[in-house]
Amino acid sequence: MMTILGWAGSILLALCAIPQAYKSYQERQTSDISASFLWMWFIGEWFAMFYVFFEKYSLPLLLNYASNIVLIAVIMWFYYFPKRD
């Protein structure tokens, strides 16, 4: 049961960034999020992923961190390279 809860939680957390990444992709910009929030989130995900990979190997957590890193990269791309009218 705990494994199911762990996987469910990790999948839900991995999917949390999808709405914002999709919105950023659709609008081709992300001006309503602060850069400091994005950088702290991005770096925090990397640090946590390294810790889990090297110290407490857990596939559900690695899935969560890896997918969040990809989605945050999408959001950051449109933050720094917005569509120009």
N, CA, C and O of each residue as an XYZ file, in Angstrom:
340
protein
N       0.822     -1.203      0.000
C       0.000      0.000      0.000
C       0.869      1.272      0.000
O       0.555      2.248     -0.681
N       1.960      1.241      0.773
C       2.833      2.415      0.824
C       3.506      2.661     -0.521
O       3.732      3.808     -0.906
N       3.824      1.592     -1.231
C       4.429      1.743     -2.558
C       3.451      2.410     -3.512
O       3.840      3.275     -4.296
N       2.200      2.018     -3.451
C       1.167      2.627     -4.309
C       1.022      4.107     -3.977
O       0.944      4.945     -4.875
N       0.986      4.427     -2.692
C       0.890      5.840     -2.298
C       2.116      6.624     -2.751
O       1.989      7.760     -3.208
N       3.293      6.033     -2.630
C       4.517      6.697     -3.082
C       4.508      6.973     -4.572
O       4.845      8.071     -5.013
N       4.119      5.968     -5.344
C       4.039      6.153     -6.795
C       2.975      7.185     -7.152
O       3.214      8.050     -7.994
N       1.807      7.104     -6.524
C       0.727      8.051     -6.822
C       1.164      9.476     -6.499
O       0.938     10.389     -7.293
N       1.786      9.672     -5.341
C       2.257     11.005     -4.970
C       3.320     11.520     -5.919
O       3.288     12.686     -6.314
N       4.250     10.673     -6.286
C       5.318     11.088     -7.202
C       4.772     11.432     -8.579
O       5.212     12.399     -9.200
N       3.825     10.653     -9.053
C       3.227     10.933    -10.363
C       2.457     12.239    -10.324
O       2.572     13.052    -11.242
N       1.673     12.453     -9.274
C       0.927     13.711     -9.171
C       1.864     14.912     -9.091
O       1.622     15.931     -9.737
N       2.932     14.798     -8.303
C       3.892     15.901     -8.223
C       4.624     16.102     -9.542
O       4.940     17.233     -9.912
N       4.895     15.018    -10.249
C       5.547     15.126    -11.551
C       4.657     15.842    -12.557
O       5.147     16.527    -13.454
N       3.350     15.679    -12.402
C       2.406     16.273    -13.348
C       2.007     17.699    -12.989
O       1.376     18.379    -13.799
N       2.355     18.162    -11.809
C       1.940     19.498    -11.354
C       2.363     20.623    -12.294
O       1.632     21.600    -12.453
N       3.502     20.501    -12.901
C       4.010     21.578    -13.754
C       3.408     21.553    -15.156
O       3.600     22.497    -15.922
N       2.689     20.499    -15.502
C       2.139     20.397    -16.865
C       1.201     21.552    -17.208
O       1.331     22.117    -18.294
N       0.257     21.934    -16.335
C      -0.617     23.057    -16.724
C       0.150     24.342    -17.031
O      -0.166     25.027    -18.004
N       1.152     24.679    -16.219
C       1.921     25.895    -16.473
C       2.794     25.757    -17.705
O       2.905     26.700    -18.488
N       3.418     24.598    -17.895
C       4.242     24.382    -19.087
C       3.377     24.468    -20.341
O       3.792     25.051    -21.342
N       2.188     23.896    -20.291
C       1.273     23.950    -21.437
C       0.839     25.392    -21.714
O       0.818     25.838    -22.861
N       0.494     26.109    -20.643
C       0.091     27.516    -20.806
C       1.243     28.331    -21.393
O       1.037     29.160    -22.279
N       2.446     28.092    -20.898
C       3.619     28.810    -21.416
C       3.835     28.489    -22.886
O       4.139     29.377    -23.683
N       3.678     27.223    -23.242
C       3.844     26.803    -24.635
C       2.775     27.441    -25.522
O       3.082     27.931    -26.609
N       1.534     27.437    -25.066
C       0.431     28.004    -25.861
C       0.604     29.508    -26.063
O       0.416     30.020    -27.167
N       0.965     30.210    -24.985
C       1.097     31.666    -25.047
C       2.480     32.115    -25.512
O       2.684     33.285    -25.837
N       3.429     31.176    -25.541
C       4.807     31.450    -25.938
C       5.474     32.507    -25.067
O       6.358     33.234    -25.519
N       5.037     32.583    -23.809
C       5.647     33.490    -22.847
C       5.223     33.079    -21.445
O       4.220     32.392    -21.252
N       6.013     33.518    -20.475
C       5.724     33.234    -19.067
C       6.125     34.450    -18.264
O       7.107     34.407    -17.523
N       5.397     35.511    -18.394
C       5.783     36.746    -17.718
C       5.196     36.867    -16.321
O       5.599     37.746    -15.559
N       4.250     35.999    -15.970
C       3.578     36.127    -14.682
C       4.195     35.279    -13.572
O       3.583     35.114    -12.517
N       5.398     34.738    -13.791
C       6.111     33.965    -12.792
C       7.472     34.621    -12.572
O       8.123     35.048    -13.526
N       7.896     34.700    -11.317
C       9.184     35.360    -11.052
C      10.353     34.455    -11.412
O      10.287     33.235    -11.262
N      11.411     35.072    -11.885
C      12.609     34.332    -12.261
C      13.231     33.646    -11.051
O      13.724     32.524    -11.166
N      13.216     34.299     -9.898
C      13.806     33.684     -8.703
C      13.047     32.415     -8.312
O      13.664     31.439     -7.885
N      11.728     32.413     -8.450
C      10.944     31.205     -8.188
C      11.352     30.087     -9.137
O      11.572     28.955     -8.708
N      11.454     30.400    -10.418
C      11.825     29.385    -11.400
C      13.210     28.817    -11.134
O      13.399     27.602    -11.196
N      14.181     29.674    -10.840
C      15.546     29.205    -10.604
C      15.651     28.375     -9.332
O      16.343     27.357     -9.314
N      14.970     28.799     -8.260
C      15.012     28.016     -7.021
C      14.344     26.660     -7.219
O      14.832     25.648     -6.716
N      13.245     26.635     -7.938
C      12.541     25.385     -8.222
C      13.439     24.468     -9.061
O      13.591     23.287     -8.747
N      14.029     25.011    -10.120
C      14.876     24.240    -11.034
C      16.100     23.663    -10.313
O      16.379     22.468    -10.418
N      16.817     24.502     -9.590
C      18.013     24.052     -8.877
C      17.640     23.080     -7.758
O      18.337     22.091     -7.534
N      16.546     23.360     -7.061
C      16.088     22.458     -6.008
C      15.757     21.075     -6.536
O      16.062     20.074     -5.887
N      15.140     21.009     -7.698
C      14.829     19.712     -8.302
C      16.107     18.952     -8.647
O      16.184     17.742     -8.433
N      17.113     19.654     -9.180
C      18.391     19.001     -9.497
C      19.063     18.465     -8.243
O      19.503     17.315     -8.216
N      19.145     19.287     -7.207
C      19.777     18.852     -5.965
C      19.052     17.644     -5.381
O      19.687     16.668     -4.981
N      17.732     17.710     -5.333
C      16.952     16.601     -4.784
C      17.127     15.340     -5.623
O      17.213     14.239     -5.079
N      17.181     15.494     -6.952
C      17.360     14.329     -7.810
C      18.725     13.683     -7.576
O      18.822     12.458     -7.502
N      19.772     14.485     -7.461
C      21.096     13.927     -7.185
C      21.116     13.202     -5.843
O      21.686     12.117     -5.726
N      20.501     13.796     -4.844
C      20.454     13.160     -3.527
C      19.745     11.807     -3.605
O      20.257     10.805     -3.107
N      18.586     11.785     -4.221
C      17.827     10.537     -4.324
C      18.588      9.513     -5.160
O      18.582      8.326     -4.837
N      19.231      9.952     -6.215
C      19.948      9.016     -7.079
C      21.139      8.380     -6.357
O      21.359      7.174     -6.460
N      21.899      9.191     -5.633
C      23.129      8.685     -5.024
C      22.969      8.184     -3.593
O      23.785      7.382     -3.139
N      21.957      8.626     -2.877
C      21.829      8.255     -1.468
C      20.612      7.367     -1.165
O      20.729      6.408     -0.403
N      19.497      7.661     -1.726
C      18.250      6.980     -1.384
C      17.510      6.557     -2.640
O      16.353      6.932     -2.829
N      18.143      5.798     -3.485
C      17.588      5.471     -4.799
C      16.118      5.088     -4.700
O      15.754      4.135     -4.012
N      15.287      5.845     -5.397
C      13.843      5.603     -5.420
C      13.327      5.988     -6.802
O      13.329      7.162     -7.172
N      12.893      5.006     -7.545
C      12.419      5.261     -8.905
C      11.254      6.246     -8.962
O      11.254      7.117     -9.832
N      10.254      6.151     -8.069
C       9.167      7.140     -8.125
C       9.660      8.574     -7.941
O       9.199      9.483     -8.632
N      10.589      8.778     -7.016
C      11.103     10.133     -6.805
C      11.957     10.600     -7.973
O      11.894     11.768     -8.358
N      12.750      9.706     -8.538
C      13.551     10.080     -9.710
C      12.656     10.475    -10.873
O      12.955     11.433    -11.586
N      11.564      9.753    -11.074
C      10.593     10.104    -12.113
C      10.035     11.493    -11.858
O       9.929     12.305    -12.777
N       9.680     11.765    -10.616
C       9.136     13.067    -10.246
C      10.126     14.178    -10.558
O       9.779     15.146    -11.235
N      11.356     14.048    -10.071
C      12.342     15.106    -10.248
C      12.734     15.282    -11.715
O      12.850     16.411    -12.192
N      12.935     14.197    -12.420
C      13.334     14.295    -13.829
C      12.250     14.958    -14.670
O      12.549     15.815    -15.501
N      10.993     14.570    -14.460
C       9.928     15.182    -15.256
C       9.747     16.651    -14.897
O       9.465     17.469    -15.773
N       9.905     16.998    -13.622
C       9.807     18.407    -13.245
C      10.931     19.224    -13.846
O      10.710     20.367    -14.245
N      12.128     18.671    -13.922
C      13.250     19.397    -14.536
C      12.938     19.711    -15.996
O      13.197     20.822    -16.460
N      12.388     18.751    -16.715
C      12.031     18.971    -18.125
C      10.946     20.039    -18.234
O      11.049     20.950    -19.055
N       9.914     19.929    -17.412
C       8.808     20.891    -17.490
C       9.240     22.290    -17.062
O       8.807     23.278    -17.656
N      10.077     22.386    -16.053
C      10.574     23.699    -15.638
C      11.431     24.304    -16.740
O      11.388     25.513    -16.967
N      12.204     23.477    -17.422
C      13.024     23.977    -18.532
C      12.136     24.578    -19.619
O      12.489     25.603    -20.203
N      11.002     23.963    -19.895
C      10.051     24.513    -20.881
C       9.543     25.869    -20.407
O       9.524     26.833    -21.172
N       9.134     25.941    -19.150
C       8.624     27.201    -18.603
C       9.709     28.280    -18.646
O       9.440     29.421    -19.021
N      10.930     27.916    -18.261
C      12.026     28.888    -18.275
C      12.361     29.337    -19.694
O      12.704     30.499    -19.910
N      12.265     28.443    -20.642
C      12.537     28.811    -22.033
C      11.618     29.960    -22.457
O      12.071     30.949    -23.031
N      10.341     29.817    -22.171
C       9.400     30.855    -22.577
C       9.468     32.081    -21.669
O       8.971     33.145    -22.039
N      10.066     31.951    -20.501
C      10.303     33.117    -19.652
C      11.406     33.975    -20.272
O      11.273     35.196    -20.364
N      12.485     33.335    -20.694
C      13.638     34.061    -21.225
C      13.571     34.323    -22.728
O      14.237     35.229    -23.230
N      12.777     33.542    -23.441
C      12.635     33.715    -24.890
C      11.157     33.790    -25.266
O      10.647     32.904    -25.952
N      10.464     34.842    -24.821
C       9.032     34.963    -25.141
C       8.812     35.284    -26.614
O       9.709     35.742    -27.321
N       7.597     35.025    -27.037
C       7.213     35.368    -28.411
C       7.235     36.878    -28.546
O       6.701     37.590    -27.696
N       7.836     37.355    -29.587
C       7.884     38.792    -29.864
C       6.831     39.142    -30.895
O       6.727     38.502    -31.942
N       6.052     40.166    -30.586
C       5.029     40.615    -31.538
C       5.563     41.638    -32.492
O       4.829     42.118    -33.357
